[in-house]
Amino acid sequence: MEKDYKQQALAYHSEGRPGKIEVAPTKPYATQYDLSLAYSPGVAAPCVEIARDPNLSYTYTAKGNLVAVISNGTAVLGLGNIGAAASKPVMEGKSMLFKTFADIDAFDIEISATDPDTFVETVKNIAPTFGGINLEDIKAPECFEIEARLREELDIPVMHDDQHGTAVITSAALINALYITGKKIEELEVVVNGAGAAAIACARLFRSLGVRRDRMVLCDSRGVVSTRRDDLNSLKREFATDRPAATLAEAIRGADVFLGVSKAGALTAEMVRSMADNPLIMALANPVPEIDPAEARAARPDAIVCTGRSDTPNQVNNVLGFPYIFRGALDVRATTINDSMKLAAAEAIAELARTPVPDEVLAAYGLTSLEFGRDYLIPKALDHRLLWNVAPAVAQAAVATGAARRTLPDWNGYLMALRERI
């Protein structure tokens, strides 16, 4: 079956027009006059206007609806460092998702550079083409430096989705777990297993959401990230604890939340049994999670369990976030994607899961019913309502925090326009 699926995947990518995306014109081109407007001599008019005011590139070109999906292939899915060329199918797929879910045009760009200086300089040099930059599958710790420098040096939104997309969706799951269990976020004991890009970003956004720093423990391959260790980089030192716990098993006793962004089998049934009542377990290692969901529920029937897999309930899938975060950011011409915008996205995603599920979503998944609860904590990926719930929340947060270069005078009209995009 695995061999057959591989052949189907290869055929999907190769048959007909190779790859998954194409470029299509948006203006008439059937007559000589059309072509004169599209290129020479008509194209000179917008060129002159943009030279006078670079912001007019949003008016006269596709920049305002164009995102670059950029990778160097150093941390691709579960494949690791496979190189820039081999990462192209993934970046094409990401570009396809941008268009499918949020009507955002995207170019995939694979850069053969592992040195942060070279990578940053390359992206800066091509940035005038785009309204936003989606960084993808870049290994830690370089990804932190690359994103931080690009956010500082560019005036368009830059987001490393492996970090912040995961952080937004896990935060949405956390919000709704609190809604179900009645726990208070400031009282939560949280354990994060993993210290890579996604883990650090999740931990940071959890703190912005209200999780107390002294109630969070980070673990890496050597155990608890502790102030007693002398092998910590600056990112890990940010989360170092002075608790006496040294292992994951010790740290997780009495914990309310486990977030795993690590490896298969890291969490045992015995560890789950040692957690607090109604624990939230987000076992996100792919393709095999830190603990099998059935095993986790058998150990603790009161557990709320999320994974990164599509064949189990509560899939933490970044497609719930990144298309709509960029949609909202682009529509107000945001200069960045800040924590307020990410938290607004998380809140909107969480709120949507608490509303009745429409028939078309049920049909897409072959279901007859679906209600908010322990097995439906966050929305399904094919729920198109995400577009007109999440994008406006992000756009409004951008305006409220001064990250937007323009506001939208008619928010109701904006909602209608978003609906028409699907």
Wavefront OBJ file of the C-alpha trace (Angstrom):
o trace
v 0.000 0.000 0.000
v 2.847 2.371 0.866
v 4.523 1.665 -2.487
v 1.234 2.226 -4.329
v 0.664 5.536 -2.507
v 4.170 6.688 -3.408
v 3.496 5.957 -7.076
v 0.205 7.852 -6.903
v 2.001 10.838 -5.352
v 4.664 10.796 -8.053
v 1.998 10.564 -10.760
v 0.050 13.446 -9.177
v 3.091 15.685 -9.420
v 4.281 14.613 -12.874
v 1.243 13.925 -15.075
v -0.042 16.658 -17.401
v 1.682 19.940 -16.591
v 4.464 19.032 -14.103
v 4.209 20.556 -10.626
v 1.197 22.099 -8.896
v 1.058 25.812 -9.786
v 1.127 28.110 -12.817
v 1.027 31.818 -13.689
v -2.076 33.196 -15.422
v -2.782 36.699 -16.818
v -5.440 38.822 -15.127
v -5.972 41.405 -17.889
v -7.195 41.140 -21.502
v -4.515 40.197 -24.052
v -6.448 39.204 -27.195
v -5.796 42.320 -29.303
v -2.826 44.418 -30.343
v -4.206 47.301 -28.271
v -4.427 45.051 -25.177
v -0.787 44.109 -25.599
v 0.224 47.746 -26.066
v -1.340 48.537 -22.692
v 0.139 45.467 -21.004
v 3.666 46.047 -22.254
v 5.150 48.682 -24.514
v 4.327 51.561 -24.621
v 1.479 51.510 -22.069
v 3.489 49.893 -19.284
v 5.622 53.037 -19.031
v 2.771 54.955 -17.365
v 2.617 52.875 -14.153
v 6.424 52.622 -14.100
v 6.699 56.409 -13.952
v 4.062 56.622 -11.222
v 5.779 53.980 -9.084
v 9.159 55.684 -9.541
v 7.512 58.817 -8.154
v 5.870 56.967 -5.241
v 6.953 53.334 -4.568
v 3.768 52.695 -2.567
v 1.842 52.904 -5.841
v 3.244 49.452 -6.677
v 0.298 48.208 -4.608
v -2.067 50.074 -6.958
v -0.565 49.210 -10.329
v 0.951 45.725 -9.790
v 0.075 42.408 -8.149
v 2.420 43.084 -5.211
v -0.401 43.506 -2.703
v -1.638 39.961 -3.302
v 1.701 38.239 -3.802
v 3.661 36.227 -1.233
v 7.040 34.560 -1.614
v 7.332 31.073 -0.136
v 11.056 30.802 0.512
v 13.211 27.939 1.782
v 16.755 26.624 1.670
v 15.593 23.060 2.285
v 17.483 22.572 5.542
v 14.515 21.283 7.609
v 11.887 19.904 5.232
v 8.856 18.223 6.821
v 10.153 14.991 8.368
v 12.887 14.709 5.747
v 15.490 17.003 7.279
v 18.215 18.758 5.297
v 17.466 17.624 1.738
v 18.576 20.783 -0.023
v 16.920 23.615 -1.884
v 15.984 21.753 -5.079
v 14.376 18.841 -3.225
v 12.298 21.263 -1.160
v 10.563 22.666 -4.257
v 7.566 20.260 -4.226
v 6.801 21.361 -0.663
v 7.108 25.065 -1.497
v 4.902 24.606 -4.566
v 2.383 22.873 -2.312
v 2.474 25.756 0.139
v 1.917 28.189 -2.732
v -1.045 26.087 -3.849
v -2.557 26.287 -0.352
v -2.193 30.067 -0.266
v -4.202 30.303 -3.473
v -6.752 27.623 -2.580
v -7.631 28.833 0.881
v -7.099 32.600 0.730
v -6.845 33.560 -2.954
v -3.282 34.764 -2.416
v -0.862 34.372 -5.316
v 2.454 32.883 -4.274
v 5.806 32.204 -5.921
v 7.953 29.435 -4.485
v 11.620 30.395 -4.245
v 14.318 27.917 -3.283
v 17.638 29.448 -2.254
v 20.877 27.446 -2.255
v 22.316 29.165 0.784
v 22.699 27.874 4.322
v 24.688 30.850 5.560
v 22.279 33.345 7.216
v 24.066 36.384 5.766
v 23.763 35.101 2.195
v 20.171 33.991 2.707
v 19.084 37.299 4.219
v 20.817 39.340 1.528
v 19.169 37.258 -1.217
v 15.690 37.707 0.243
v 16.226 41.436 0.778
v 17.256 41.852 -2.856
v 14.069 40.230 -4.201
v 11.684 41.629 -1.564
v 10.400 44.584 -3.669
v 8.486 42.043 -5.761
v 6.315 40.868 -2.878
v 3.697 42.002 -0.397
v 4.823 39.392 2.135
v 7.464 36.723 2.813
v 6.603 33.235 4.105
v 9.768 31.504 5.300
v 9.537 27.732 5.333
v 11.520 24.666 6.398
v 14.665 26.433 7.590
v 16.503 24.698 10.395
v 17.088 26.089 13.858
v 18.858 28.059 15.163
v 19.539 29.858 11.861
v 15.813 30.339 11.257
v 15.536 32.625 14.288
v 18.321 34.917 13.114
v 17.061 34.941 9.526
v 13.508 35.832 10.480
v 14.532 38.433 13.050
v 16.834 40.209 10.604
v 14.321 40.177 7.758
v 11.549 41.479 10.010
v 13.830 44.270 11.119
v 15.128 45.203 7.673
v 12.014 44.822 5.482
v 8.789 46.823 5.563
v 6.533 43.916 4.567
v 5.197 41.011 6.682
v 7.726 38.220 7.238
v 6.725 34.998 9.003
v 8.496 31.680 9.446
v 5.424 29.466 9.393
v 7.098 26.466 11.015
v 7.468 28.654 14.091
v 4.474 30.921 14.231
v 1.876 28.913 12.337
v 2.252 26.080 14.819
v 2.215 28.554 17.693
v -1.065 30.106 16.526
v -2.881 26.789 16.089
v -1.662 25.300 19.367
v -2.700 28.520 21.105
v -6.186 28.152 19.608
v -6.322 24.584 20.923
v -5.164 25.785 24.340
v -7.839 28.508 24.440
v -10.590 25.992 23.741
v -9.199 23.405 26.148
v -9.499 26.043 28.867
v -13.050 26.730 27.679
v -13.909 23.031 28.131
v -12.102 22.346 31.389
v -12.712 25.666 33.121
v -9.059 26.008 34.049
v -7.411 29.432 34.269
v -4.476 30.126 32.004
v -2.424 31.826 34.706
v -2.661 28.668 36.816
v -1.601 26.195 34.125
v 1.473 24.034 34.474
v 2.878 23.603 30.946
v 5.589 21.267 29.663
v 7.040 21.747 26.177
v 9.081 18.833 24.857
v 11.373 20.006 22.085
v 13.539 23.076 21.721
v 13.473 23.727 17.997
v 11.861 26.528 16.034
v 8.239 25.491 16.577
v 8.698 24.700 20.259
v 10.316 28.046 21.077
v 7.687 29.983 19.118
v 4.849 28.103 20.831
v 6.342 28.728 24.249
v 6.692 32.435 23.499
v 3.132 32.794 22.236
v 1.792 30.819 25.205
v 3.438 33.421 27.433
v 1.828 36.213 25.425
v -1.480 34.406 25.855
v -1.083 34.418 29.636
v 0.859 31.305 30.655
v 3.192 32.231 33.496
v 6.906 31.932 32.852
v 7.502 30.199 36.196
v 4.876 27.570 35.350
v 6.442 26.495 32.057
v 9.169 23.883 31.621
v 11.046 23.283 28.379
v 12.727 19.943 27.686
v 15.235 19.045 24.986
v 17.058 15.815 24.085
v 19.103 16.084 27.289
v 16.149 16.593 29.603
v 14.844 19.654 31.396
v 16.258 22.970 30.204
v 17.544 24.023 33.601
v 19.528 26.932 34.993
v 21.953 24.303 36.305
v 23.049 23.374 32.780
v 26.004 25.066 31.078
v 25.228 23.916 27.520
v 22.303 26.235 26.757
v 22.162 28.653 23.863
v 20.483 32.038 24.279
v 17.098 30.716 23.112
v 17.048 27.920 25.653
v 18.321 30.178 28.424
v 15.191 32.267 27.868
v 13.154 29.325 29.219
v 15.570 27.783 31.701
v 13.923 26.770 34.974
v 15.347 26.466 38.462
v 13.063 23.555 39.340
v 14.808 20.404 40.601
v 13.287 18.237 37.826
v 15.855 16.813 35.408
v 13.807 14.578 33.093
v 10.567 14.853 31.140
v 9.024 12.227 33.407
v 9.806 14.362 36.453
v 8.721 17.631 34.848
v 5.357 16.360 33.642
v 4.034 15.254 37.038
v 0.995 17.390 37.790
v 1.217 19.244 34.466
v -1.963 20.496 32.813
v -0.519 20.752 29.303
v 1.979 18.718 27.312
v 3.150 20.123 24.000
v 5.345 17.772 22.043
v 7.301 19.062 19.075
v 9.926 16.381 19.330
v 9.966 12.699 18.346
v 7.841 9.559 18.358
v 7.531 7.729 21.657
v 8.812 10.589 23.824
v 5.681 10.498 26.013
v 4.662 7.309 27.823
v 1.329 6.200 29.258
v 2.863 6.339 32.717
v 3.794 9.987 32.202
v 0.265 10.762 31.026
v -1.203 9.134 34.134
v 0.950 11.425 36.285
v -0.530 14.597 34.785
v -3.232 16.793 36.343
v -6.954 16.250 35.785
v -8.259 16.914 32.259
v -4.808 17.250 30.716
v -4.296 18.729 27.259
v -1.873 16.584 25.258
v -0.615 18.007 21.980
v 1.624 15.304 20.513
v 2.684 16.883 17.231
v 5.645 14.800 16.050
v 5.043 13.666 12.467
v 4.331 11.184 11.072
v 4.344 9.323 14.402
v 3.353 11.400 17.460
v 5.044 11.382 20.862
v 2.274 9.053 22.035
v -0.478 7.280 20.127
v -3.787 9.083 20.787
v -5.560 5.830 21.680
v -2.833 4.995 24.199
v -3.046 8.457 25.719
v -6.834 8.209 26.109
v -6.577 4.696 27.553
v -4.134 5.984 30.154
v -6.277 9.039 30.883
v -9.889 8.960 29.613
v -10.245 12.618 30.668
v -7.406 13.749 28.372
v -7.931 16.093 25.423
v -5.574 14.881 22.692
v -4.293 16.673 19.585
v -1.836 15.455 16.971
v -0.462 16.676 13.668
v -2.149 13.832 11.777
v -5.229 14.183 9.598
v -6.548 10.730 10.538
v -7.131 11.614 14.204
v -9.359 14.231 15.871
v -7.975 17.679 16.658
v -5.363 17.932 13.936
v -3.015 20.853 14.577
v -2.595 21.938 10.968
v -0.855 25.175 10.014
v -3.228 25.621 7.077
v -5.760 26.801 9.674
v -3.609 29.872 10.125
v -1.043 31.027 7.605
v -3.313 31.711 4.584
v -5.646 33.885 6.639
v -2.917 35.616 8.657
v -1.273 36.736 5.434
v -4.656 37.602 3.884
v -5.446 39.997 6.714
v -1.909 41.403 6.766
v -1.851 42.005 3.005
v -5.260 43.646 2.918
v -4.195 46.423 5.290
v -0.663 46.521 3.835
v 0.861 45.597 7.165
v 4.556 46.169 7.713
v 4.912 43.171 10.037
v 3.060 40.293 11.694
v 3.206 40.977 15.418
v 2.078 39.020 18.474
v -1.236 40.871 18.642
v -2.041 39.755 15.111
v -1.084 36.163 15.887
v -3.147 36.124 19.091
v -6.102 37.613 17.201
v -5.804 34.743 14.724
v -5.688 32.178 17.538
v -8.757 33.665 19.226
v -10.691 33.751 15.935
v -9.804 30.132 15.137
v -10.846 29.031 18.617
v -14.110 30.951 18.461
v -15.028 29.448 15.091
v -14.768 25.919 16.506
v -17.426 26.831 19.065
v -19.997 27.671 16.378
v -22.287 25.186 14.545
v -20.553 23.339 11.719
v -22.185 23.889 8.295
v -23.336 20.997 6.121
v -20.685 21.582 3.456
v -17.914 21.015 5.995
v -19.568 17.842 7.246
v -19.931 16.625 3.662
v -16.260 17.321 2.925
v -15.271 14.950 5.729
v -18.051 12.388 5.275
v -19.615 13.247 8.627
v -23.234 13.570 9.720
v -22.544 15.701 12.783
v -19.719 17.518 14.530
v -19.948 19.533 17.714
v -17.447 21.516 19.749
v -15.914 19.393 22.465
v -12.971 17.198 23.365
v -12.828 15.594 19.914
v -13.503 18.811 17.992
v -11.312 21.437 19.604
v -10.248 23.404 16.525
v -11.868 23.819 13.093
v -11.372 21.488 10.166
v -8.938 22.590 7.462
v -11.642 22.638 4.761
v -13.857 25.045 6.690
v -13.886 28.080 4.384
v -15.358 30.242 7.147
v -11.810 30.539 8.462
v -11.151 33.102 5.719
v -13.779 35.618 6.793
v -13.291 34.970 10.504
v -9.508 34.968 10.846
v -8.395 37.467 8.173
v -10.526 40.363 9.527
v -9.339 39.662 13.081
v -5.723 39.856 11.917
v -6.373 42.986 9.855
v -8.090 44.734 12.770
v -5.237 43.821 15.123
v -2.752 45.234 12.610
v -4.677 48.512 12.487
v -5.057 48.656 16.277
v -1.319 48.131 16.876
v -0.123 50.535 14.194
v 1.260 47.807 11.943
v -1.107 48.681 9.076
v -0.369 51.256 6.391
v -4.053 51.607 5.626
v -7.365 50.861 7.295
v -10.483 49.447 5.687
v -13.348 51.958 5.900
v -16.059 49.351 5.318
v -15.428 46.228 7.386
v -18.767 44.697 6.420
v -17.878 45.194 2.783
v -14.527 43.555 3.482
v -16.282 40.497 4.917
v -18.426 40.214 1.816
v -15.384 40.579 -0.430
v -13.646 37.753 1.439
v -16.654 35.481 0.964
v -16.603 36.210 -2.757
v -12.970 35.079 -3.014
v -13.976 31.454 -2.382
l 1 2 3 4 5 6 7 8 9 10 11 12 13 14 15 16 17 18 19 20 21 22 23 24 25 26 27 28 29 30 31 32 33 34 35 36 37 38 39 40 41 42 43 44 45 46 47 48 49 50 51 52 53 54 55 56 57 58 59 60 61 62 63 64 65 66 67 68 69 70 71 72 73 74 75 76 77 78 79 80 81 82 83 84 85 86 87 88 89 90 91 92 93 94 95 96 97 98 99 100 101 102 103 104 105 106 107 108 109 110 111 112 113 114 115 116 117 118 119 120 121 122 123 124 125 126 127 128 129 130 131 132 133 134 135 136 137 138 139 140 141 142 143 144 145 146 147 148 149 150 151 152 153 154 155 156 157 158 159 160 161 162 163 164 165 166 167 168 169 170 171 172 173 174 175 176 177 178 179 180 181 182 183 184 185 186 187 188 189 190 191 192 193 194 195 196 197 198 199 200 201 202 203 204 205 206 207 208 209 210 211 212 213 214 215 216 217 218 219 220 221 222 223 224 225 226 227 228 229 230 231 232 233 234 235 236 237 238 239 240 241 242 243 244 245 246 247 248 249 250 251 252 253 254 255 256 257 258 259 260 261 262 263 264 265 266 267 268 269 270 271 272 273 274 275 276 277 278 279 280 281 282 283 284 285 286 287 288 289 290 291 292 293 294 295 296 297 298 299 300 301 302 303 304 305 306 307 308 309 310 311 312 313 314 315 316 317 318 319 320 321 322 323 324 325 326 327 328 329 330 331 332 333 334 335 336 337 338 339 340 341 342 343 344 345 346 347 348 349 350 351 352 353 354 355 356 357 358 359 360 361 362 363 364 365 366 367 368 369 370 371 372 373 374 375 376 377 378 379 380 381 382 383 384 385 386 387 388 389 390 391 392 393 394 395 396 397 398 399 400 401 402 403 404 405 406 407 408 409 410 411 412 413 414 415 416 417 418 419 420 421 422
